[in-house]
Amino acid sequence: MGKRTAIVIGATGFTGSFLVKQLCESEEYVSVSVIARNNISYKHPKLEVRIKDFETLEEKDLEIADDLFCCLGTTMKKARTKENFEKVDLIYPLQIASLAKKRGIHHILVISAAGSSKKSPFFYSRVKGQMEQQLIDLNLPKLSIFRPSLLTGGRKEFRLGERLAEGVFQLLNPLLFGFLKRFRSIEGNQLSYAMYHYAVYGNKNKVTIYKTLDILNAKPFIEEEEQPIAREELFNWDKRKDIFVEKEKIDN
């Protein structure tokens, strides 16, 4: 597998900050470029940070890369108006994806949300659904959409509703298994790992939507250790013929 390069948009956010560290510390990526409105505290030899306002972002501001990760997202509390919310969660991702396509970036990975639908009666879910559909309509070379359930893991800013929900899910998660596992909350670092994982090891489909179970099932690849030989088979020479070398080969 060839070495990869990545661009991360939204690196100062909850998931984006985990993702930048994951990519920089991975063996698969040799270069990680961050485009942000503010600098980030994390430092790494592979990392380059470009300070740029998304309002004035141009094609030339994007490095040629294998993967572009878009981790932009806000809340109505921070956005204050529906127009500002749509700008961050809909307009910016579409503009960035369009520029990336022109730049020749092969794979766009973006965070959406569980329950997203362009026909949803709920504003948040409807905007996320519109973003998904319009990204699909852009006919990108490859698009991966991540739909996590409630994200947990200690955000910088305090959100009362999410903090209460996080406490509830800490109690519920162990009870949600089998069919109910899809309703579990997801740690921010698990979502970032899933984005990295499916960027490197995902399928070749033009559009893929990764839901909660897919995100939770993304696990590190661990080489299988050689299993010890059972005592009852240790001296069973018929089963261990591979340890013998033919006399002719020794003589040669």
N, C-alpha and C positions, 0 to 999 in steps of 0.2 A: 504494500500500500504506500503510495507516494505521500510525501509530507504536504500538509494543507496550510492554507492561510484563511483567516477569518476577520470579519468586521462585526463589531457589536455596537448596536444603537440602543441606548437606554442603560448604559453600564453603571449609572449612579443609582439605579433603582434596586428594589429588593432582590429580584431574581437575577437581574443583569450583573450585579456585583458578584454574586456567586459564580455566574457563568464565566466572567472574565478570568477569575482565578482558576476555574476548572480547565479552561482552554489553554492558559499559559502553562499550567503544570502537567498537561497531557503530553505524551510523546508524539501524537499525530500532528500537532500544530506547531509550525516553526515561526509563525508570525501572527500577532493579534493586534488589530487596529481598532481603537475606540473613537467614536465621534460623539461628543457630549457638549452640553452647554457650559458645564463646569468641570474642573479638574477632578480626578479621583485620587484617593490616598494610596491605593495599591500600586506597587512598583514591581516590574519584572523585566529582565533583559529582552524578552520577546515582545513586550508591550509598547505600542506607540499610541499616544493620546492626542487627538486633534480637537481643539475647542472651536465649536461652530454652532451658530444659531440655525435651528432647523428651518426657519423661515427663508433663509438664504442659501440653503444647501443646494449644491450643483453636482452634476455628473462627475466633474473633475475632482470633487472632494472625496470620492470613493476610490479606494485602492482596488486594483484587480484582485479578486479573492475567490476562493472556492465556495465559501459559505458566508451569508450575511444573516446575523441573528438580530431580530427586532424585538426588544423587550420593553417597548414603550407602553405606558398605561398610567392612568390617573384615577381620581375619584371625584365625585360631584362636590365633595367638601373642599378639595384643593382647587378644582377647576372653577367652582362657583357658578358657572353658567353652562347651559347645555352646549352652547357654541364652542366654548373653550374645551369642554370634554370631547366633543366630536373632533376638534382639531388634533388633540393628542392621540386619541384612540382610533381615529378613522382617517383623517386627512394626511397626517404625517406618515403613517405606515404605507399608505398608497403611494404617496410621492416618493418615498425612499425605495419602495419595491420597483417603481417605474424607472427610477434612475439606475438602480442595480441591474435591471434588465438591459438597459442601453449600454451599460458598462461591461456587460458580458459575464456578470456573476451568475453562476450556475444554480445555486440553491438558496432559497429564501426561507428562513424559519421564523415564525411569528407566534407570539402568545395571544390567545383569545381567552375564552372562558366557557365553562360548562353551561349548557343551556342556551348558547348563542343561537339566534335565529333572526333573520331579517324581518320576519313576521311576528316577532315577540311583542306582546303588549307592554313589556317592561323596557324602558328607555335604554338601560345599560346593556341588556341582552340583545336588543334590536341593533344598537350601534355596532356591537361586536359581530353580529350576524351580517350586517352590511359590509363591514370590513372584510370578512371572510369571502363573501360572494364577489366583491369587487376585486379582491386579490386573485381569485380564481379566474375572473373575466379578463385579467391582464395577460393571461396565457403565458405565465412565467415558465422558464425551462423546468424548474422543479420547486414545488411549494410544500412546506410542512407546517401544519397548523396545530398548535397545542391547546387543548381545552381542559385546563386543570379545574378541579373543584376548589373549595376554600383553601387558600395558601396560608400556611402557618410557619412559624420559625423565628419570630422576634424582629419585627420591622423597626426601623429607626423612629418613625413617627407613631404616635399612639392613636389607635382607632378603637373606640370603645366597643362598637358592634362586633368587629372582628376579634377583639380580645376576648369578649364573652363567648363568641362562637368557638374560638380556639380552645377555650377551657372545656366546653361541652364535647368537642370532638376528641380531646385527649382521653376522655372517658369512654366515648363511643367507638373509636377506631378499633380497639381490640375485639369488639363485639361484631364488627362488620367484616364478615368473611363470606366466601362463596359468592353468590349473586350480589350480596350487599356490599362487597368490597369496593365496587365502583362509586360508592357514596362517601368513601373515606376522604379526609382532608389530606393535603399534600404539603410536605415541607418545601420551602423555597429552594433549598439546595438539591432536593430530589428532582424538582422540575428542571433546574439548570443542568443536572447530570443527564436527564432524559434528552434534553435538547442536544447536548454534546454527543450522547450515545447514538441517537438516530441520525445525526449529521454524518457520523462516521460509519455506522453499521446498519443504517436504515435501508428500506427497500428502494427500488428504482422507479416507483410510480411517479407520475407527473404531479399528482396532488395526493397528499396523505393527511388525514386528520387523526391526531393522537389524543385519545381520551384518557380519563383518569386511570383506568386499568393499565393502559399502555405505558403511561408515565410511571406508575408504581412498579411495573414489571421490568423497567430498564435497570439492569444490574451490571456491575463490573464483570468483565470476562476474567475468570480465574482458571489458570491451567490446572488440569487434574493432576494431583500428586499420585505417584506410583504407589499402589496399594500393597501392603505386606502380604506375603504368602501365608495362607492358613497353615497351622501346624500339621493338620492331617494330610495336607497336600505336599508338605515340604519334601518328603521322601517318596512321593509317588512318582517314580521315574517315567512312567508312561505319559504323565501329564506335563513333564518337565524336559521333554526331549530336546527343547531349544537350547538347553545349557550344554549339550554335548557337541563336540566337533569331530567330524569324521577323521579317521586315522590318515587317510590320503592327504587331507588338507594340512594336517600337522607335519607330515613328512615333506610336503612341498615348502 
